[in-house]
Amino acid sequence: MIPERTAAIPSFVPAQFEDAAPGHRFQMYFVHWEAGCFTAYKDARLPDIKHPDKRERDRIRKQFDAEKKASLDEVCPLGKSAKAMLAGLRQRQQALIATYGADGLQIPATSTAPFATGLGNEHPIENGFAFLNPYGLPYLAGSGVKGVLRRAAEELALFPEEYDIAAEAAPTLLDVWWLFGFEGAAGAVWERDTHHGRAFEAALPALAARDDLRTFIATLVTDEKIRAYFLDSGEGRRSAFLTRLLEDQAFRQSLAYRGALDCWDVFPAPAGDRLVVEIMTPHHAGYYMDGHPPHDAESPIPIPFLAVPARSAFDFHVVCAGSRLPEPLRTTWQPMLRRIFKHAFDWLGFGAKTAVGYGAMDGKEAPAIAQDRPTGKSTSTASARQTAPAAASEAVWPAAKLTFNPGTGEIKAAFEGKTTAGLKGGGADALRAALGERANKLKKDKELRNVAVRVSQQGNLFVLLGLG
């Protein structure tokens, strides 16, 4: 018989937990276990269907697959609490990115295909999904975002003509290293017999001519003797440095540089306030599992998995440590990164299964379109906008106290018991410039009183915008 569906839920958890976040229902309160022994569903085998006739075999298989999909359908909705948490997280990120001023970049996007990530995570139903705990909400890790952007940047740097990008507008590999860091791990760029490797070798003379290559070598190489050798400009040592990177794997792997960009985690706002169940249908189970020769007579096996639906809203946030960049790149990194994002949206995608179209994005803000709920009732426009951040309101604090943290460079304002988030990077630099001579007093005394400032309020968060 097909195993009975039973949820392994502690006694102190209410029987009705529809308001639980999808990740909690998928991971902690998953409802597909074998009754009595709580064996994971993936260990519960399909009943013996060799002996019944074809009609009965098909009925058993369809019922078995329907039970499997039904358990995922129950995970999909975002309850009231989950929607409030998601809106709060997205609002908080938008408020925080504003404190970085010119050192922060926000890119809104809309998914044009379903988005999946974390499918390789272990789970009773064979395919996992990436939920951020303790929230239980779907997310795309910032490290994954940075990896996709780096790959996009390398493609634009090596093959600008293939993507109709003017050579002067495309990044170079040196720009990629400044922005995303340098790690000497193996890759196509370092293999001379690959398309990427040949393109990199052809780009070496142009890279060697870059003035900031000397600065990069001085930053990257920690061994004093080796650094002094390659910084000897009288003997063409910059070109020799790049050639050694290409030829000497041990030397390459001894070098590391962090890069100037930090990519934040992305919290998608699912269209219709729910996830969806997608189906993959591998056709050659005998070939993949048992090593049998593949043939056309094999039946496809439907395997359900979770995904964020198309037309969902994604907000990408990137912070740049401008002090880690050479002077020319400090003013051009934002337009360069926008081109890199566009390339990633158009050609690469984010998350899993991008080779078959998942994770594609359109770099435009998601429209507030009413979605159909499972009940068949349409939501109102206001409901569809629940995941959007609350509108910010500006105000002037006429006699605020500014405080300066010399360790982090942050500037905060306080007035009548309210305190703003710390202003950093370019935003803090602009505020000090606006203060004029008073900036010296702020730096010396670590505080400055009776300053009129403009602030923006987003929920319970206050953001310092500038002088009033």
C-alpha positions in Angstrom: 0.0 0.0 0.0 1.0 3.6 -0.5 2.4 5.0 2.8 0.0 7.1 4.8 0.9 10.8 5.0 1.8 11.8 8.6 3.4 15.0 9.9 6.2 14.6 12.5 5.0 17.6 14.6 5.8 18.1 18.3 2.7 18.0 20.6 3.2 21.7 21.5 2.7 22.8 17.9 -1.0 23.5 17.0 -2.5 21.1 14.6 -3.4 24.0 12.3 -0.1 25.7 11.3 -1.1 27.2 8.0 0.5 30.5 9.1 3.9 28.8 9.4 6.5 30.0 6.9 7.1 27.7 3.8 10.6 26.8 5.0 9.3 25.6 8.3 6.5 23.5 6.7 9.1 22.1 4.2 11.8 21.3 6.7 10.5 20.9 10.3 6.8 20.1 9.8 6.9 18.2 6.6 3.8 16.1 6.2 5.1 13.1 4.2 6.4 10.5 6.5 5.4 6.9 7.0 3.0 6.5 9.8 4.3 4.8 12.9 8.0 4.6 12.0 8.5 8.1 10.5 10.7 6.8 7.6 11.6 9.5 5.1 9.3 9.4 2.1 12.2 8.8 -0.3 12.9 5.5 1.5 9.3 4.4 1.0 9.4 2.4 -2.2 6.8 2.2 -4.9 4.5 -0.8 -4.2 5.1 -4.0 -6.2 3.5 -3.2 -9.6 4.9 -6.0 -11.7 2.0 -8.4 -11.3 -1.2 -6.2 -11.8 -2.3 -5.4 -15.3 -1.2 -2.2 -17.0 -4.3 -0.3 -16.0 -3.8 -1.1 -12.3 -0.1 -0.3 -12.5 -0.8 3.1 -14.1 -3.4 3.8 -11.4 -1.0 3.0 -8.6 1.9 5.0 -10.1 -0.3 8.0 -10.7 -1.7 7.9 -7.1 1.9 7.6 -5.8 3.1 10.6 -7.8 0.0 12.6 -6.8 0.7 12.0 -3.1 4.2 13.2 -3.6 3.2 16.4 -5.3 0.4 17.1 -2.8 2.8 17.3 0.0 4.7 20.1 -1.8 1.5 21.9 -2.7 0.8 22.3 1.0 4.2 24.0 1.5 3.7 26.7 -1.1 1.4 29.5 0.4 3.0 32.4 2.4 0.9 33.0 5.5 0.2 36.3 7.1 3.2 36.2 9.3 5.5 35.1 6.5 4.4 37.9 4.3 5.0 40.4 7.1 8.5 39.0 7.7 9.3 39.1 4.0 8.1 42.7 3.7 10.1 43.7 6.8 13.3 42.1 5.4 13.0 43.8 2.0 12.2 47.1 3.6 15.2 46.9 5.9 17.6 46.1 3.1 16.3 49.1 1.1 16.7 51.4 4.1 20.2 50.1 4.9 21.5 50.4 1.3 20.5 54.1 1.4 23.0 54.7 4.2 25.9 53.8 1.9 25.2 56.6 -0.5 27.3 56.4 -3.6 29.0 53.2 -2.3 25.7 51.2 -2.5 23.8 50.0 -5.6 20.3 48.5 -5.7 19.1 46.7 -8.8 15.4 45.8 -8.9 14.4 42.9 -11.2 11.4 40.7 -12.1 11.8 37.0 -12.8 10.7 36.0 -16.3 10.9 32.3 -15.4 10.6 30.2 -12.3 13.5 30.4 -9.9 14.9 27.4 -8.0 17.9 27.1 -5.7 19.2 24.6 -3.2 17.7 21.6 -5.1 20.7 19.5 -3.9 19.9 20.0 -0.3 18.9 16.7 1.5 15.2 16.3 1.9 12.7 13.3 2.2 11.2 14.1 -1.2 14.6 14.0 -3.0 14.8 17.6 -4.0 15.6 20.3 -1.4 15.2 24.1 -1.5 17.1 26.9 0.1 15.2 28.6 2.9 16.9 31.1 5.2 16.5 30.1 8.9 15.1 31.1 11.3 12.7 33.0 8.9 11.8 30.0 6.7 11.7 32.2 3.7 13.2 31.5 0.2 16.4 33.3 -0.5 19.4 33.5 -2.9 22.7 33.7 -1.0 24.8 36.7 -1.7 27.8 34.4 -2.5 25.7 32.9 -5.3 24.9 36.4 -6.7 28.6 37.3 -6.6 29.5 34.1 -8.4 27.1 34.8 -11.3 28.2 38.4 -11.6 31.8 37.4 -11.7 31.2 35.0 -14.5 29.2 37.6 -16.4 32.0 40.1 -15.9 34.6 37.7 -17.2 32.5 37.0 -20.3 32.2 40.7 -21.0 35.9 41.2 -20.4 37.0 38.4 -22.7 34.3 38.4 -25.4 32.9 41.9 -25.7 32.4 41.6 -29.5 30.2 38.5 -29.1 27.8 40.5 -27.0 27.9 43.7 -29.0 29.7 45.6 -26.3 32.2 48.3 -27.3 35.7 47.4 -26.2 36.1 50.7 -24.3 32.8 50.1 -22.4 33.6 46.5 -21.4 35.4 45.6 -18.2 38.9 44.1 -18.4 40.0 41.1 -16.3 41.9 43.5 -14.1 38.7 45.3 -13.4 37.1 41.9 -12.5 39.9 41.2 -10.1 39.7 44.6 -8.4 35.9 44.3 -8.0 35.3 40.6 -7.3 38.7 39.5 -5.9 41.4 37.2 -7.1 41.6 33.5 -6.3 44.1 31.3 -8.1 41.8 28.3 -8.4 41.5 26.3 -11.6 39.2 27.5 -14.3 38.8 28.0 -18.0 40.6 31.3 -17.9 43.8 29.6 -16.9 43.6 26.7 -19.4 45.3 27.8 -22.7 43.5 25.2 -24.8 40.0 26.6 -24.0 38.1 29.5 -25.6 38.5 31.5 -22.4 42.2 30.7 -22.0 43.0 31.8 -25.6 41.0 35.0 -25.1 42.9 35.7 -21.8 46.3 35.1 -23.4 45.4 37.5 -26.3 44.4 40.1 -23.7 47.8 40.0 -21.8 49.5 42.9 -23.7 46.5 45.3 -23.0 46.4 44.2 -19.3 50.2 44.7 -19.0 49.8 48.3 -20.2 47.3 49.2 -17.5 48.8 51.7 -15.0 46.9 50.2 -12.1 48.4 46.8 -12.7 51.5 47.9 -10.6 49.1 48.8 -7.8 47.4 45.5 -8.0 50.7 43.6 -7.9 51.7 45.5 -4.9 48.4 44.7 -3.2 48.2 41.0 -4.3 51.8 39.8 -3.8 52.8 39.5 -0.2 56.4 38.1 -0.7 58.6 41.1 -0.6 61.3 39.7 -3.0 58.7 38.5 -5.6 56.8 41.8 -5.3 60.0 43.9 -5.8 60.9 41.8 -8.9 57.6 42.3 -10.7 57.4 46.0 -9.8 60.6 46.7 -11.6 59.0 48.5 -14.5 62.3 48.9 -16.4 62.3 45.3 -17.5 58.7 44.7 -18.6 58.1 42.8 -15.4 54.3 43.4 -15.4 53.9 41.3 -18.6 56.1 38.7 -16.9 53.8 38.7 -13.9 50.7 38.0 -16.1 52.5 35.3 -18.0 53.5 33.6 -14.8 49.9 33.7 -13.6 48.9 31.8 -16.7 51.7 29.3 -16.6 52.5 28.6 -12.9 49.5 27.1 -11.1 51.3 26.9 -7.7 52.2 30.6 -7.9 48.7 31.5 -8.9 47.2 29.6 -6.0 49.5 31.3 -3.5 47.8 34.6 -4.2 44.5 36.0 -2.9 42.7 39.3 -2.9 39.3 40.0 -1.4 37.9 42.5 -3.9 35.8 45.6 -3.3 32.2 44.3 -3.7 29.9 42.7 -1.1 26.7 41.2 -2.4 23.7 40.8 -0.1 21.3 37.9 0.2 18.3 38.3 -2.0 14.8 37.7 -0.7 12.3 37.3 -3.6 8.7 38.4 -3.2 6.8 35.5 -4.8 4.0 36.5 -7.2 0.7 35.6 -5.8 2.2 35.2 -2.3 3.0 31.5 -2.9 5.7 29.2 -4.3 4.9 26.8 -7.1 5.6 23.1 -7.8 7.6 22.4 -10.9 8.1 19.0 -12.5 11.3 17.5 -14.1 11.0 14.4 -16.1 14.2 12.4 -16.6 13.7 9.8 -19.3 16.7 7.5 -18.8 16.6 6.2 -15.2 18.1 2.9 -16.2 21.1 4.7 -17.8 21.6 7.1 -14.9 21.0 4.7 -12.0 22.0 1.2 -13.3 24.3 1.9 -16.2 22.0 0.4 -18.8 22.2 1.7 -22.4 19.6 4.5 -22.9 16.8 3.9 -25.3 13.6 5.6 -26.5 11.2 3.1 -24.9 12.0 4.2 -21.3 9.1 6.1 -19.5 9.7 9.5 -18.1 9.7 9.8 -14.3 8.0 12.9 -13.0 9.9 14.5 -10.1 8.3 17.5 -8.4 10.4 20.3 -6.8 9.7 23.8 -5.3 10.3 27.0 -7.2 9.6 30.7 -6.9 7.1 31.6 -9.7 7.8 33.8 -12.7 6.9 37.5 -12.3 8.3 37.6 -8.8 10.1 40.7 -7.5 13.9 40.4 -6.7 16.0 43.2 -5.3 19.8 42.9 -5.7 22.0 45.0 -3.3 25.7 45.5 -3.7 28.1 47.6 -1.5 31.5 48.7 -2.8 34.5 49.5 -0.6 35.7 52.4 -2.8 39.0 52.7 -0.8 40.0 49.3 -2.2 39.7 50.4 -5.8 42.2 52.4 -8.0 41.1 56.0 -8.6 39.5 55.6 -12.2 37.4 52.6 -11.1 36.0 54.5 -8.1 33.8 56.6 -10.4 33.0 54.0 -13.0 32.2 50.8 -11.0 28.5 51.5 -10.8 27.8 51.8 -14.6 30.1 48.9 -15.1 28.3 46.8 -12.6 24.9 47.7 -14.2 26.2 46.3 -17.5 27.3 43.2 -15.8 23.9 42.8 -14.1 22.2 43.2 -17.5 24.4 40.5 -19.0 23.7 38.2 -16.1 19.9 38.8 -16.5 20.0 38.3 -20.3 22.4 35.4 -20.7 23.1 33.5 -17.4 20.3 33.5 -14.9 20.4 32.9 -11.1 20.0 29.8 -9.0 19.6 26.2 -10.3 18.7 24.8 -13.7 19.7 27.9 -15.6 20.7 25.8 -18.5 17.0 25.1 -19.2 15.8 28.6 -18.6 15.2 28.8 -14.9 16.3 31.9 -13.0 16.0 34.4 -15.9 15.5 38.0 -14.9 14.3 41.3 -16.4 16.0 44.3 -14.8 12.8 46.2 -14.2 10.8 46.6 -11.1 8.0 44.1 -10.7 4.5 45.6 -11.4 1.8 45.3 -8.8 -0.5 42.9 -10.6 -3.3 41.1 -8.9 -2.6 37.4 -8.8 -5.1 34.5 -8.6 -5.0 32.6 -5.3 -5.6 28.8 -5.2 -9.2 29.5 -4.2 -9.8 31.2 -7.5 -10.4 34.6 -6.0 -8.4 37.5 -7.2 -6.4 39.6 -4.8 -6.8 43.4 -4.8 -4.0 45.7 -6.0 -3.3 46.6 -2.4 -2.9 43.0 -1.4 -0.5 42.4 -4.3 1.6 45.2 -3.0 2.0 43.8 0.5 5.5 42.8 -0.1 6.6 46.2 -1.3 8.5 48.4 1.2 6.5 51.1 3.0 6.9 54.5 1.5 9.5 56.6 3.3 8.7 60.0 4.8 11.2 62.8 5.1 11.6 65.2 8.1 14.0 67.8 9.5 15.5 67.4 12.9 16.4 71.1 13.8 18.8 70.5 16.7 20.3 67.0 16.3 23.5 65.6 17.8 25.9 64.0 15.3 28.2 61.3 16.6 31.2 59.9 14.7 32.7 56.4 15.1 36.4 56.7 14.1 36.7 52.9 13.9 34.0 52.3 11.3 33.7 55.9 9.9 30.0 55.9 10.6 28.0 59.1 11.4 24.7 58.9 13.3 22.2 61.6 14.2 20.1 61.6 17.4 17.1 63.8 18.3 14.4 63.6 20.9 15.1 59.9 21.7 15.4 58.8 18.1 18.6 57.7 16.4 19.4 57.1 12.8 21.2 54.2 11.2 24.9 54.8 10.6 25.8 56.7 7.5 28.9 55.2 5.8 31.2 55.4 2.8 30.4 58.1 0.2 27.3 59.3 2.1 29.5 60.0 5.2 32.1 61.7 3.1 29.4 64.0 1.5 28.0 64.9 4.9 31.5 65.8 6.2 32.1 68.0 3.2 28.8 69.8 3.8 29.7 70.5 7.4 32.8 72.4 6.2 34.9 73.6 9.2 32.6 71.9 11.7 33.7 68.5 10.3 37.1 68.9 12.1 35.3 69.4 15.4 33.2 66.3 14.7 36.3 64.3 14.0 38.1 65.6 17.1 35.3 65.5 19.7 33.4 62.5 18.1 30.2 64.5 18.4 28.6 67.8 17.2 25.5 69.3 18.7 22.7 71.5 17.4 22.9 70.4 13.8 19.9 70.6 11.5 19.7 67.3 9.5 17.3 65.7 7.1 16.2 62.2 7.8 14.0 59.6 6.2 11.7 57.3 8.2 10.9 53.8 6.9 8.9 51.9 9.5 10.9 52.0 12.7 14.2 52.8 10.9 15.5 56.4 10.5 18.0 57.1 7.7 20.3 60.2 7.8 20.1 61.9 4.4 22.1 65.1 4.9 22.1 68.5 6.5 18.7 70.3 6.9 
